[in-house]
Amino acid sequence: MDATEDPMIRLEGVGKTYQDGTVAVHELDLDVGRGEMVTLVGPSGCGKSTTLKMINRLIEPTTGTISIDGSDVTDADPVKLRRNIGYVIQQVGLFPHQRIVNNVMTVPLLHGESKAFARERAMELLELVGLDPALHAERYPHQLSGGQRQRVGVARALAADPPVLLMDEPFGAVDPVVRGRLQEEFRRLQRELGKTVVMVTHDIDEAVRMGDRVAVFAEGGRLAQYDVPAAVLGSPADDFVADFVGSSRGIRRLAVTPIDEALLEPLEGVSAGDLAAAIDIDATLEEALAVLMREDKAVLGVRRGPRFLGVLTPNGIHRALRESVRSAR
């Protein structure tokens, strides 16, 4: 669906200028479709976090209108508005003296739910984000790792089943290995639940991996480009975007380019010693190349469910990458 047809979130002419004349966000027009995940990326001070906070009115816009599901947010009570929007930050913000289950129960209780319902909901959500309630529900935040605390933050944000989830550098405080796992698991969770998500990040790799669309902000709060990841990487809108994305943007396209069944080759003639374990056709070229390198094999099997489709060679990966770059121009 085209996000502009019936967007969940719409920003029209939104700007933020502070009393000293500093322009944080400049005349921003941005639509986010229902069930879409949009990443906001750019250098420090470019207005991406300000934009996120204007959506739930932690910061009031100077100009323009912001609507969620067709309703102007400036007409809503800000406290009630925020209770219906999930919000996840880098520092997580858990209550240190409350057990994990009580942290997650906070939002349903604020909505007037019974303690029994809130506890049941909290237990379900802990399991949903990959934390065994039997092991973690009665622990305190300091007894969890950074990645586990971040999962609790996501669970708490989902506790009221909000249609919109706002995330401000949610994985920035964890180490790279844990970050990659959290990114993958959250993307799966987002697709499963169909939430509309706007996420701020300073990392272009995270932006293109996580976003259905990527909004690149420039200094002065200007929206430099808003498009699907492959287009941002393959066809930067201007010199600023090209510099920000970097000279390695062709390699980054591996992470956002799916395996093309048309480029698969038959299994005939491939020896068992050359064949890597099969990967699903829905995987990306980056995942395919990672398996080839990890197993030190010449070709990779590709399947759709239980059905074997063919093999992917390094030459096939190169051809797919070139075609992806060509199609984005």
Secondary structure as UniProt FT lines:
FT   TURN            3..5
FT   STRAND          9..17
FT   TURN            19..20
FT   STRAND          23..32
FT   TURN            34..35
FT   STRAND          37..41
FT   TURN            44..45
FT   HELIX           48..55
FT   TURN            56..57
FT   STRAND          63..68
FT   TURN            69..70
FT   STRAND          71..72
FT   HELIX           73..75
FT   HELIX           78..83
FT   STRAND          85..89
FT   TURN            90..91
FT   TURN            96..97
FT   HELIX           100..110
FT   TURN            111..112
FT   HELIX           115..128
FT   TURN            129..130
FT   HELIX           133..136
FT   TURN            137..138
FT   HELIX           141..143
FT   HELIX           146..157
FT   TURN            158..160
FT   STRAND          164..168
FT   TURN            170..173
FT   HELIX           176..193
FT   STRAND          196..201
FT   HELIX           204..210
FT   STRAND          213..218
FT   TURN            219..221
FT   STRAND          222..227
FT   HELIX           229..234
FT   HELIX           239..245
FT   TURN            247..248
FT   HELIX           249..252
FT   HELIX           253..256
FT   HELIX           261..263
FT   TURN            268..269
FT   HELIX           272..274
FT   STRAND          275..280
FT   TURN            281..282
FT   HELIX           285..295
FT   STRAND          299..304
FT   TURN            305..306
FT   STRAND          307..312
FT   HELIX           314..327
//
